[in-house]
Amino acid sequence: MQFVRKVTNSNVLEGIIDIPEELKNKKVEIIVLPYDDSVHMDIDDIRTVRGASSKYINEEERQA
């Protein structure tokens, strides 16, 4: 898989993405990866997996 990695000042990202205050005016690492739709799970998929896996939950450990 190809990717791009770059270290730069967070100021160059202003107007592109929201930068948390604690990262402003600092060096940050930018990593660009290809997006794979086949791996993406939306919220409905997550709920389905959560419901399907609920029968495997150990109730004693869950309450701890």
CHARMM-style PDB file with segment names, atoms N, HN, CA, C and O in Angstrom:
ATOM      1  N   MET     1       0.846  -1.173   0.000  1.00  0.00      PROA
ATOM      2  CA  MET     1       0.000   0.000   0.000  1.00  0.00      PROA
ATOM      3  C   MET     1       0.887   1.231   0.000  1.00  0.00      PROA
ATOM      4  O   MET     1       1.822   1.337   0.794  1.00  0.00      PROA
ATOM      5  N   GLN     2       0.595   2.140  -0.877  1.00  0.00      PROA
ATOM      6  HN  GLN     2      -0.164   2.054  -1.522  1.00  0.00      PROA
ATOM      7  CA  GLN     2       1.351   3.385  -0.915  1.00  0.00      PROA
ATOM      8  C   GLN     2       0.748   4.378   0.068  1.00  0.00      PROA
ATOM      9  O   GLN     2      -0.456   4.366   0.324  1.00  0.00      PROA
ATOM     10  N   PHE     3       1.599   5.231   0.609  1.00  0.00      PROA
ATOM     11  HN  PHE     3       2.577   5.240   0.401  1.00  0.00      PROA
ATOM     12  CA  PHE     3       1.148   6.271   1.517  1.00  0.00      PROA
ATOM     13  C   PHE     3       2.102   7.443   1.429  1.00  0.00      PROA
ATOM     14  O   PHE     3       3.181   7.343   0.845  1.00  0.00      PROA
ATOM     15  N   VAL     4       1.689   8.555   2.016  1.00  0.00      PROA
ATOM     16  HN  VAL     4       0.813   8.636   2.490  1.00  0.00      PROA
ATOM     17  CA  VAL     4       2.527   9.744   2.068  1.00  0.00      PROA
ATOM     18  C   VAL     4       2.673  10.126   3.519  1.00  0.00      PROA
ATOM     19  O   VAL     4       1.689  10.139   4.259  1.00  0.00      PROA
ATOM     20  N   ARG     5       3.895  10.442   3.943  1.00  0.00      PROA
ATOM     21  HN  ARG     5       4.694  10.431   3.341  1.00  0.00      PROA
ATOM     22  CA  ARG     5       4.166  10.855   5.316  1.00  0.00      PROA
ATOM     23  C   ARG     5       4.976  12.137   5.267  1.00  0.00      PROA
ATOM     24  O   ARG     5       5.982  12.224   4.564  1.00  0.00      PROA
ATOM     25  N   LYS     6       4.525  13.135   6.026  1.00  0.00      PROA
ATOM     26  HN  LYS     6       3.708  13.064   6.598  1.00  0.00      PROA
ATOM     27  CA  LYS     6       5.239  14.409   6.023  1.00  0.00      PROA
ATOM     28  C   LYS     6       5.129  15.041   7.404  1.00  0.00      PROA
ATOM     29  O   LYS     6       4.077  14.969   8.039  1.00  0.00      PROA
ATOM     30  N   VAL     7       6.197  15.651   7.864  1.00  0.00      PROA
ATOM     31  HN  VAL     7       7.052  15.709   7.348  1.00  0.00      PROA
ATOM     32  CA  VAL     7       6.204  16.423   9.108  1.00  0.00      PROA
ATOM     33  C   VAL     7       6.222  17.891   8.717  1.00  0.00      PROA
ATOM     34  O   VAL     7       7.057  18.322   7.922  1.00  0.00      PROA
ATOM     35  N   THR     8       5.289  18.660   9.285  1.00  0.00      PROA
ATOM     36  HN  THR     8       4.611  18.309   9.930  1.00  0.00      PROA
ATOM     37  CA  THR     8       5.172  20.072   8.944  1.00  0.00      PROA
ATOM     38  C   THR     8       4.553  20.824  10.113  1.00  0.00      PROA
ATOM     39  O   THR     8       4.129  20.220  11.098  1.00  0.00      PROA
ATOM     40  N   ASN     9       4.505  22.136   9.995  1.00  0.00      PROA
ATOM     41  HN  ASN     9       4.850  22.626   9.195  1.00  0.00      PROA
ATOM     42  CA  ASN     9       3.852  22.945  11.024  1.00  0.00      PROA
ATOM     43  C   ASN     9       2.348  22.852  10.825  1.00  0.00      PROA
ATOM     44  O   ASN     9       1.865  22.877   9.694  1.00  0.00      PROA
ATOM     45  N   SER    10       1.612  22.744  11.918  1.00  0.00      PROA
ATOM     46  HN  SER    10       2.005  22.724  12.837  1.00  0.00      PROA
ATOM     47  CA  SER    10       0.159  22.573  11.838  1.00  0.00      PROA
ATOM     48  C   SER    10      -0.536  23.757  11.182  1.00  0.00      PROA
ATOM     49  O   SER    10      -1.672  23.626  10.725  1.00  0.00      PROA
ATOM     50  N   ASN    11       0.124  24.910  11.127  1.00  0.00      PROA
ATOM     51  HN  ASN    11       1.046  25.016  11.498  1.00  0.00      PROA
ATOM     52  CA  ASN    11      -0.492  26.090  10.512  1.00  0.00      PROA
ATOM     53  C   ASN    11      -0.836  25.867   9.038  1.00  0.00      PROA
ATOM     54  O   ASN    11      -1.762  26.496   8.527  1.00  0.00      PROA
ATOM     55  N   VAL    12      -0.112  24.987   8.347  1.00  0.00      PROA
ATOM     56  HN  VAL    12       0.641  24.476   8.762  1.00  0.00      PROA
ATOM     57  CA  VAL    12      -0.392  24.754   6.934  1.00  0.00      PROA
ATOM     58  C   VAL    12      -1.716  24.022   6.734  1.00  0.00      PROA
ATOM     59  O   VAL    12      -2.243  23.984   5.622  1.00  0.00      PROA
ATOM     60  N   LEU    13      -2.253  23.447   7.797  1.00  0.00      PROA
ATOM     61  HN  LEU    13      -1.825  23.478   8.701  1.00  0.00      PROA
ATOM     62  CA  LEU    13      -3.510  22.709   7.695  1.00  0.00      PROA
ATOM     63  C   LEU    13      -4.741  23.567   7.978  1.00  0.00      PROA
ATOM     64  O   LEU    13      -5.871  23.118   7.786  1.00  0.00      PROA
ATOM     65  N   GLU    14      -4.521  24.805   8.437  1.00  0.00      PROA
ATOM     66  HN  GLU    14      -3.602  25.169   8.594  1.00  0.00      PROA
ATOM     67  CA  GLU    14      -5.653  25.677   8.719  1.00  0.00      PROA
ATOM     68  C   GLU    14      -6.498  25.859   7.468  1.00  0.00      PROA
ATOM     69  O   GLU    14      -5.962  26.064   6.378  1.00  0.00      PROA
ATOM     70  N   GLY    15      -7.797  25.786   7.617  1.00  0.00      PROA
ATOM     71  HN  GLY    15      -8.232  25.619   8.502  1.00  0.00      PROA
ATOM     72  CA  GLY    15      -8.702  25.908   6.494  1.00  0.00      PROA
ATOM     73  C   GLY    15      -8.953  24.591   5.778  1.00  0.00      PROA
ATOM     74  O   GLY    15      -9.826  24.510   4.914  1.00  0.00      PROA
ATOM     75  N   ILE    16      -8.190  23.552   6.130  1.00  0.00      PROA
ATOM     76  HN  ILE    16      -7.481  23.617   6.832  1.00  0.00      PROA
ATOM     77  CA  ILE    16      -8.386  22.233   5.525  1.00  0.00      PROA
ATOM     78  C   ILE    16      -9.085  21.310   6.518  1.00  0.00      PROA
ATOM     79  O   ILE    16     -10.091  20.679   6.193  1.00  0.00      PROA
ATOM     80  N   ILE    17      -8.538  21.240   7.731  1.00  0.00      PROA
ATOM     81  HN  ILE    17      -7.721  21.752   7.994  1.00  0.00      PROA
ATOM     82  CA  ILE    17      -9.149  20.438   8.798  1.00  0.00      PROA
ATOM     83  C   ILE    17      -9.120  21.236  10.086  1.00  0.00      PROA
ATOM     84  O   ILE    17      -8.338  22.176  10.224  1.00  0.00      PROA
ATOM     85  N   ASP    18      -9.976  20.861  11.033  1.00  0.00      PROA
ATOM     86  HN  ASP    18     -10.612  20.097  10.921  1.00  0.00      PROA
ATOM     87  CA  ASP    18      -9.975  21.502  12.346  1.00  0.00      PROA
ATOM     88  C   ASP    18      -8.803  20.972  13.161  1.00  0.00      PROA
ATOM     89  O   ASP    18      -8.645  19.763  13.328  1.00  0.00      PROA
ATOM     90  N   ILE    19      -7.998  21.876  13.657  1.00  0.00      PROA
ATOM     91  HN  ILE    19      -8.127  22.858  13.521  1.00  0.00      PROA
ATOM     92  CA  ILE    19      -6.829  21.517  14.457  1.00  0.00      PROA
ATOM     93  C   ILE    19      -7.140  21.804  15.922  1.00  0.00      PROA
ATOM     94  O   ILE    19      -7.530  22.924  16.251  1.00  0.00      PROA
ATOM     95  N   PRO    20      -6.978  20.821  16.814  1.00  0.00      PROA
ATOM     96  CA  PRO    20      -7.179  21.082  18.243  1.00  0.00      PROA
ATOM     97  C   PRO    20      -6.196  22.147  18.731  1.00  0.00      PROA
ATOM     98  O   PRO    20      -5.078  22.249  18.228  1.00  0.00      PROA
ATOM     99  N   GLU    21      -6.620  22.925  19.704  1.00  0.00      PROA
ATOM    100  HN  GLU    21      -7.529  22.842  20.113  1.00  0.00      PROA
ATOM    101  CA  GLU    21      -5.788  24.015  20.232  1.00  0.00      PROA
ATOM    102  C   GLU    21      -4.406  23.533  20.643  1.00  0.00      PROA
ATOM    103  O   GLU    21      -3.414  24.220  20.400  1.00  0.00      PROA
ATOM    104  N   GLU    22      -4.327  22.357  21.264  1.00  0.00      PROA
ATOM    105  HN  GLU    22      -5.133  21.799  21.461  1.00  0.00      PROA
ATOM    106  CA  GLU    22      -3.032  21.882  21.765  1.00  0.00      PROA
ATOM    107  C   GLU    22      -2.062  21.504  20.647  1.00  0.00      PROA
ATOM    108  O   GLU    22      -0.878  21.288  20.909  1.00  0.00      PROA
ATOM    109  N   LEU    23      -2.546  21.421  19.404  1.00  0.00      PROA
ATOM    110  HN  LEU    23      -3.507  21.597  19.192  1.00  0.00      PROA
ATOM    111  CA  LEU    23      -1.662  21.118  18.271  1.00  0.00      PROA
ATOM    112  C   LEU    23      -1.338  22.336  17.425  1.00  0.00      PROA
ATOM    113  O   LEU    23      -0.488  22.262  16.538  1.00  0.00      PROA
ATOM    114  N   LYS    24      -1.999  23.456  17.684  1.00  0.00      PROA
ATOM    115  HN  LYS    24      -2.690  23.516  18.404  1.00  0.00      PROA
ATOM    116  CA  LYS    24      -1.747  24.650  16.874  1.00  0.00      PROA
ATOM    117  C   LYS    24      -0.337  25.179  17.119  1.00  0.00      PROA
ATOM    118  O   LYS    24       0.162  25.149  18.244  1.00  0.00      PROA
ATOM    119  N   ASN    25       0.298  25.663  16.052  1.00  0.00      PROA
ATOM    120  HN  ASN    25      -0.108  25.687  15.138  1.00  0.00      PROA
ATOM    121  CA  ASN    25       1.657  26.210  16.087  1.00  0.00      PROA
ATOM    122  C   ASN    25       2.693  25.187  16.534  1.00  0.00      PROA
ATOM    123  O   ASN    25       3.696  25.546  17.150  1.00  0.00      PROA
ATOM    124  N   LYS    26       2.454  23.919  16.229  1.00  0.00      PROA
ATOM    125  HN  LYS    26       1.639  23.627  15.729  1.00  0.00      PROA
ATOM    126  CA  LYS    26       3.400  22.854  16.558  1.00  0.00      PROA
ATOM    127  C   LYS    26       3.664  22.022  15.315  1.00  0.00      PROA
ATOM    128  O   LYS    26       2.884  22.033  14.363  1.00  0.00      PROA
ATOM    129  N   LYS    27       4.772  21.303  15.341  1.00  0.00      PROA
ATOM    130  HN  LYS    27       5.406  21.293  16.115  1.00  0.00      PROA
ATOM    131  CA  LYS    27       5.055  20.355  14.271  1.00  0.00      PROA
ATOM    132  C   LYS    27       4.107  19.178  14.433  1.00  0.00      PROA
ATOM    133  O   LYS    27       3.885  18.687  15.540  1.00  0.00      PROA
ATOM    134  N   VAL    28       3.551  18.735  13.309  1.00  0.00      PROA
ATOM    135  HN  VAL    28       3.732  19.134  12.410  1.00  0.00      PROA
ATOM    136  CA  VAL    28       2.665  17.576  13.311  1.00  0.00      PROA
ATOM    137  C   VAL    28       3.091  16.629  12.191  1.00  0.00      PROA
ATOM    138  O   VAL    28       3.757  17.032  11.237  1.00  0.00      PROA
ATOM    139  N   GLU    29       2.704  15.394  12.323  1.00  0.00      PROA
ATOM    140  HN  GLU    29       2.164  15.067  13.098  1.00  0.00      PROA
ATOM    141  CA  GLU    29       2.969  14.403  11.296  1.00  0.00      PROA
ATOM    142  C   GLU    29       1.677  14.166  10.528  1.00  0.00      PROA
ATOM    143  O   GLU    29       0.636  13.886  11.122  1.00  0.00      PROA
ATOM    144  N   ILE    30       1.746  14.279   9.218  1.00  0.00      PROA
ATOM    145  HN  ILE    30       2.591  14.506   8.735  1.00  0.00      PROA
ATOM    146  CA  ILE    30       0.602  14.048   8.350  1.00  0.00      PROA
ATOM    147  C   ILE    30       0.831  12.728   7.628  1.00  0.00      PROA
ATOM    148  O   ILE    30       1.871  12.526   7.002  1.00  0.00      PROA
ATOM    149  N   ILE    31      -0.144  11.833   7.719  1.00  0.00      PROA
ATOM    150  HN  ILE    31      -0.990  11.997   8.227  1.00  0.00      PROA
ATOM    151  CA  ILE    31      -0.066  10.555   7.027  1.00  0.00      PROA
ATOM    152  C   ILE    31      -1.295  10.437   6.140  1.00  0.00      PROA
ATOM    153  O   ILE    31      -2.424  10.545   6.619  1.00  0.00      PROA
ATOM    154  N   VAL    32      -1.080  10.217   4.853  1.00  0.00      PROA
ATOM    155  HN  VAL    32      -0.163  10.129   4.464  1.00  0.00      PROA
ATOM    156  CA  VAL    32      -2.176  10.072   3.902  1.00  0.00      PROA
ATOM    157  C   VAL    32      -2.201   8.623   3.444  1.00  0.00      PROA
ATOM    158  O   VAL    32      -1.239   8.112   2.872  1.00  0.00      PROA
ATOM    159  N   LEU    33      -3.340   7.971   3.715  1.00  0.00      PROA
ATOM    160  HN  LEU    33      -4.122   8.387   4.180  1.00  0.00      PROA
ATOM    161  CA  LEU    33      -3.534   6.578   3.331  1.00  0.00      PROA
ATOM    162  C   LEU    33      -4.709   6.479   2.374  1.00  0.00      PROA
ATOM    163  O   LEU    33      -5.629   7.293   2.453  1.00  0.00      PROA
ATOM    164  N   PRO    34      -4.705   5.509   1.473  1.00  0.00      PROA
ATOM    165  CA  PRO    34      -5.865   5.330   0.609  1.00  0.00      PROA
ATOM    166  C   PRO    34      -7.045   4.836   1.431  1.00  0.00      PROA
ATOM    167  O   PRO    34      -6.879   4.064   2.375  1.00  0.00      PROA
ATOM    168  N   TYR    35      -8.232   5.286   1.067  1.00  0.00      PROA
ATOM    169  HN  TYR    35      -8.367   5.914   0.300  1.00  0.00      PROA
ATOM    170  CA  TYR    35      -9.445   4.888   1.762  1.00  0.00      PROA
ATOM    171  C   TYR    35      -9.995   3.637   1.107  1.00  0.00      PROA
ATOM    172  O   TYR    35     -10.120   3.575  -0.116  1.00  0.00      PROA
ATOM    173  N   ASP    36     -10.325   2.644   1.912  1.00  0.00      PROA
ATOM    174  HN  ASP    36     -10.224   2.694   2.905  1.00  0.00      PROA
ATOM    175  CA  ASP    36     -10.846   1.376   1.397  1.00  0.00      PROA
ATOM    176  C   ASP    36     -12.298   1.229   1.819  1.00  0.00      PROA
ATOM    177  O   ASP    36     -12.581   0.951   2.984  1.00  0.00      PROA
ATOM    178  N   ASP    37     -13.224   1.415   0.879  1.00  0.00      PROA
ATOM    179  HN  ASP    37     -12.994   1.641  -0.067  1.00  0.00      PROA
ATOM    180  CA  ASP    37     -14.653   1.311   1.173  1.00  0.00      PROA
ATOM    181  C   ASP    37     -15.048  -0.063   1.693  1.00  0.00      PROA
ATOM    182  O   ASP    37     -16.002  -0.173   2.463  1.00  0.00      PROA
ATOM    183  N   SER    38     -14.351  -1.095   1.299  1.00  0.00      PROA
ATOM    184  HN  SER    38     -13.576  -1.006   0.673  1.00  0.00      PROA
ATOM    185  CA  SER    38     -14.743  -2.441   1.707  1.00  0.00      PROA
ATOM    186  C   SER    38     -14.530  -2.671   3.198  1.00  0.00      PROA
ATOM    187  O   SER    38     -15.133  -3.581   3.767  1.00  0.00      PROA
ATOM    188  N   VAL    39     -13.686  -1.870   3.845  1.00  0.00      PROA
ATOM    189  HN  VAL    39     -13.196  -1.130   3.383  1.00  0.00      PROA
ATOM    190  CA  VAL    39     -13.416  -2.025   5.270  1.00  0.00      PROA
ATOM    191  C   VAL    39     -14.316  -1.119   6.096  1.00  0.00      PROA
ATOM    192  O   VAL    39     -14.500  -1.351   7.290  1.00  0.00      PROA
ATOM    193  N   HSD    40     -14.878  -0.092   5.472  1.00  0.00      PROA
ATOM    194  HN  HSD    40     -14.729   0.097   4.502  1.00  0.00      PROA
ATOM    195  CA  HSD    40     -15.687   0.895   6.181  1.00  0.00      PROA
ATOM    196  C   HSD    40     -16.948   0.262   6.757  1.00  0.00      PROA
ATOM    197  O   HSD    40     -17.662  -0.467   6.067  1.00  0.00      PROA
ATOM    198  N   MET    41     -17.214   0.551   8.035  1.00  0.00      PROA
ATOM    199  HN  MET    41     -16.634   1.143   8.595  1.00  0.00      PROA
ATOM    200  CA  MET    41     -18.444   0.105   8.687  1.00  0.00      PROA
ATOM    201  C   MET    41     -19.209   1.333   9.134  1.00  0.00      PROA
ATOM    202  O   MET    41     -18.667   2.181   9.843  1.00  0.00      PROA
ATOM    203  N   ASP    42     -20.459   1.435   8.728  1.00  0.00      PROA
ATOM    204  HN  ASP    42     -20.899   0.746   8.153  1.00  0.00      PROA
ATOM    205  CA  ASP    42     -21.246   2.559   9.215  1.00  0.00      PROA
ATOM    206  C   ASP    42     -21.864   2.194  10.558  1.00  0.00      PROA
ATOM    207  O   ASP    42     -21.706   1.067  11.025  1.00  0.00      PROA
ATOM    208  N   ILE    43     -22.556   3.122  11.174  1.00  0.00      PROA
ATOM    209  HN  ILE    43     -22.685   4.038  10.795  1.00  0.00      PROA
ATOM    210  CA  ILE    43     -23.077   2.938  12.526  1.00  0.00      PROA
ATOM    211  C   ILE    43     -24.054   1.767  12.591  1.00  0.00      PROA
ATOM    212  O   ILE    43     -24.102   1.072  13.605  1.00  0.00      PROA
ATOM    213  N   ASP    44     -24.830   1.533  11.539  1.00  0.00      PROA
ATOM    214  HN  ASP    44     -24.790   2.098  10.715  1.00  0.00      PROA
ATOM    215  CA  ASP    44     -25.762   0.401  11.540  1.00  0.00      PROA
ATOM    216  C   ASP    44     -25.022  -0.926  11.558  1.00  0.00      PROA
ATOM    217  O   ASP    44     -25.468  -1.872  12.207  1.00  0.00      PROA
ATOM    218  N   ASP    45     -23.891  -1.012  10.850  1.00  0.00      PROA
ATOM    219  HN  ASP    45     -23.529  -0.244  10.322  1.00  0.00      PROA
ATOM    220  CA  ASP    45     -23.082  -2.233  10.868  1.00  0.00      PROA
ATOM    221  C   ASP    45     -22.526  -2.480  12.263  1.00  0.00      PROA
ATOM    222  O   ASP    45     -22.503  -3.621  12.725  1.00  0.00      PROA
ATOM    223  N   ILE    46     -22.084  -1.439  12.930  1.00  0.00      PROA
ATOM    224  HN  ILE    46     -22.103  -0.513  12.554  1.00  0.00      PROA
ATOM    225  CA  ILE    46     -21.518  -1.577  14.270  1.00  0.00      PROA
ATOM    226  C   ILE    46     -22.587  -2.064  15.243  1.00  0.00      PROA
ATOM    227  O   ILE    46     -22.315  -2.929  16.075  1.00  0.00      PROA
ATOM    228  N   ARG    47     -23.794  -1.521  15.148  1.00  0.00      PROA
ATOM    229  HN  ARG    47     -24.015  -0.819  14.472  1.00  0.00      PROA
ATOM    230  CA  ARG    47     -24.885  -1.961  16.023  1.00  0.00      PROA
ATOM    231  C   ARG    47     -25.206  -3.432  15.780  1.00  0.00      PROA
ATOM    232  O   ARG    47     -25.471  -4.172  16.728  1.00  0.00      PROA
ATOM    233  N   THR    48     -25.185  -3.860  14.528  1.00  0.00      PROA
ATOM    234  HN  THR    48     -24.969  -3.259  13.758  1.00  0.00      PROA
ATOM    235  CA  THR    48     -25.473  -5.253  14.195  1.00  0.00      PROA
ATOM    236  C   THR    48     -24.418  -6.171  14.794  1.00  0.00      PROA
ATOM    237  O   THR    48     -24.753  -7.212  15.359  1.00  0.00      PROA
ATOM    238  N   VAL    49     -23.156  -5.801  14.677  1.00  0.00      PROA
ATOM    239  HN  VAL    49     -22.884  -4.956  14.217  1.00  0.00      PROA
ATOM    240  CA  VAL    49     -22.072  -6.606  15.248  1.00  0.00      PROA
ATOM    241  C   VAL    49     -22.193  -6.646  16.768  1.00  0.00      PROA
ATOM    242  O   VAL    49     -22.012  -7.700  17.378  1.00  0.00      PROA
ATOM    243  N   ARG    50     -22.497  -5.503  17.382  1.00  0.00      PROA
ATOM    244  HN  ARG    50     -22.643  -4.646  16.887  1.00  0.00      PROA
ATOM    245  CA  ARG    50     -22.642  -5.446  18.831  1.00  0.00      PROA
ATOM    246  C   ARG    50     -23.756  -6.380  19.290  1.00  0.00      PROA
ATOM    247  O   ARG    50     -23.584  -7.105  20.270  1.00  0.00      PROA
ATOM    248  N   GLY    51     -24.892  -6.374  18.600  1.00  0.00      PROA
ATOM    249  HN  GLY    51     -25.032  -5.785  17.804  1.00  0.00      PROA
ATOM    250  CA  GLY    51     -26.011  -7.238  18.962  1.00  0.00      PROA
ATOM    251  C   GLY    51     -25.689  -8.702  18.754  1.00  0.00      PROA
ATOM    252  O   GLY    51     -26.048  -9.539  19.581  1.00  0.00      PROA
ATOM    253  N   ALA    52     -25.021  -9.020  17.666  1.00  0.00      PROA
ATOM    254  HN  ALA    52     -24.730  -8.340  16.994  1.00  0.00      PROA
ATOM    255  CA  ALA    52     -24.686 -10.407  17.357  1.00  0.00      PROA
ATOM    256  C   ALA    52     -23.669 -10.974  18.338  1.00  0.00      PROA
ATOM    257  O   ALA    52     -23.681 -12.171  18.624  1.00  0.00      PROA
ATOM    258  N   SER    53     -22.794 -10.125  18.851  1.00  0.00      PROA
ATOM    259  HN  SER    53     -22.784  -9.152  18.618  1.00  0.00      PROA
ATOM    260  CA  SER    53     -21.748 -10.606  19.761  1.00  0.00      PROA
ATOM    261  C   SER    53     -22.184 -10.591  21.225  1.00  0.00      PROA
ATOM    262  O   SER    53     -21.443 -11.058  22.090  1.00  0.00      PROA
ATOM    263  N   SER    54     -23.362 -10.066  21.513  1.00  0.00      PROA
ATOM    264  HN  SER    54     -23.964  -9.686  20.810  1.00  0.00      PROA
ATOM    265  CA  SER    54     -23.788  -9.926  22.911  1.00  0.00      PROA
ATOM    266  C   SER    54     -23.931 -11.262  23.628  1.00  0.00      PROA
ATOM    267  O   SER    54     -23.788 -11.320  24.849  1.00  0.00      PROA
ATOM    268  N   LYS    55     -24.208 -12.331  22.897  1.00  0.00      PROA
ATOM    269  HN  LYS    55     -24.324 -12.283  21.904  1.00  0.00      PROA
ATOM    270  CA  LYS    55     -24.365 -13.633  23.543  1.00  0.00      PROA
ATOM    271  C   LYS    55     -23.043 -14.174  24.083  1.00  0.00      PROA
ATOM    272  O   LYS    55     -23.039 -15.130  24.860  1.00  0.00      PROA
ATOM    273  N   TYR    56     -21.921 -13.573  23.680  1.00  0.00      PROA
ATOM    274  HN  TYR    56     -21.924 -12.797  23.049  1.00  0.00      PROA
ATOM    275  CA  TYR    56     -20.608 -14.032  24.140  1.00  0.00      PROA
ATOM    276  C   TYR    56     -20.074 -13.234  25.326  1.00  0.00      PROA
ATOM    277  O   TYR    56     -18.971 -13.501  25.802  1.00  0.00      PROA
ATOM    278  N   ILE    57     -20.834 -12.274  25.800  1.00  0.00      PROA
ATOM    279  HN  ILE    57     -21.730 -12.057  25.413  1.00  0.00      PROA
ATOM    280  CA  ILE    57     -20.387 -11.429  26.909  1.00  0.00      PROA
ATOM    281  C   ILE    57     -20.468 -12.198  28.215  1.00  0.00      PROA
ATOM    282  O   ILE    57     -21.486 -12.820  28.516  1.00  0.00      PROA
ATOM    283  N   ASN    58     -19.388 -12.152  28.990  1.00  0.00      PROA
ATOM    284  HN  ASN    58     -18.561 -11.646  28.745  1.00  0.00      PROA
ATOM    285  CA  ASN    58     -19.374 -12.735  30.321  1.00  0.00      PROA
ATOM    286  C   ASN    58     -19.950 -11.695  31.265  1.00  0.00      PROA
ATOM    287  O   ASN    58     -19.306 -10.676  31.514  1.00  0.00      PROA
ATOM    288  N   GLU    59     -21.137 -11.920  31.794  1.00  0.00      PROA
ATOM    289  HN  GLU    59     -21.660 -12.748  31.592  1.00  0.00      PROA
ATOM    290  CA  GLU    59     -21.822 -10.923  32.623  1.00  0.00      PROA
ATOM    291  C   GLU    59     -21.021 -10.562  33.875  1.00  0.00      PROA
ATOM    292  O   GLU    59     -21.069  -9.413  34.313  1.00  0.00      PROA
ATOM    293  N   GLU    60     -20.289 -11.506  34.460  1.00  0.00      PROA
ATOM    294  HN  GLU    60     -20.250 -12.440  34.104  1.00  0.00      PROA
ATOM    295  CA  GLU    60     -19.505 -11.225  35.669  1.00  0.00      PROA
ATOM    296  C   GLU    60     -18.381 -10.236  35.359  1.00  0.00      PROA
ATOM    297  O   GLU    60     -18.139  -9.313  36.136  1.00  0.00      PROA
ATOM    298  N   GLU    61     -17.697 -10.422  34.234  1.00  0.00      PROA
ATOM    299  HN  GLU    61     -17.894 -11.172  33.603  1.00  0.00      PROA
ATOM    300  CA  GLU    61     -16.629  -9.502  33.843  1.00  0.00      PROA
ATOM    301  C   GLU    61     -17.191  -8.159  33.411  1.00  0.00      PROA
ATOM    302  O   GLU    61     -16.556  -7.128  33.632  1.00  0.00      PROA
ATOM    303  N   ARG    62     -18.346  -8.148  32.811  1.00  0.00      PROA
ATOM    304  HN  ARG    62     -18.862  -8.986  32.631  1.00  0.00      PROA
ATOM    305  CA  ARG    62     -18.958  -6.901  32.332  1.00  0.00      PROA
ATOM    306  C   ARG    62     -19.292  -5.993  33.499  1.00  0.00      PROA
ATOM    307  O   ARG    62     -19.166  -4.775  33.372  1.00  0.00      PROA
ATOM    308  N   GLN    63     -19.709  -6.531  34.618  1.00  0.00      PROA
ATOM    309  HN  GLN    63     -19.811  -7.520  34.722  1.00  0.00      PROA
ATOM    310  CA  GLN    63     -20.107  -5.733  35.773  1.00  0.00      PROA
ATOM    311  C   GLN    63     -18.918  -5.286  36.602  1.00  0.00      PROA
ATOM    312  O   GLN    63     -19.063  -4.430  37.474  1.00  0.00      PROA
ATOM    313  N   ALA    64     -17.767  -5.839  36.353  1.00  0.00      PROA
ATOM    314  HN  ALA    64     -17.649  -6.535  35.645  1.00  0.00      PROA
ATOM    315  CA  ALA    64     -16.572  -5.487  37.145  1.00  0.00      PROA
ATOM    316  C   ALA    64     -16.087  -4.104  36.826  1.00  0.00      PROA
ATOM    317  OT1 ALA    64     -15.096  -3.650  37.398  1.00  0.00      PROA
TER     318      ALA     64
END
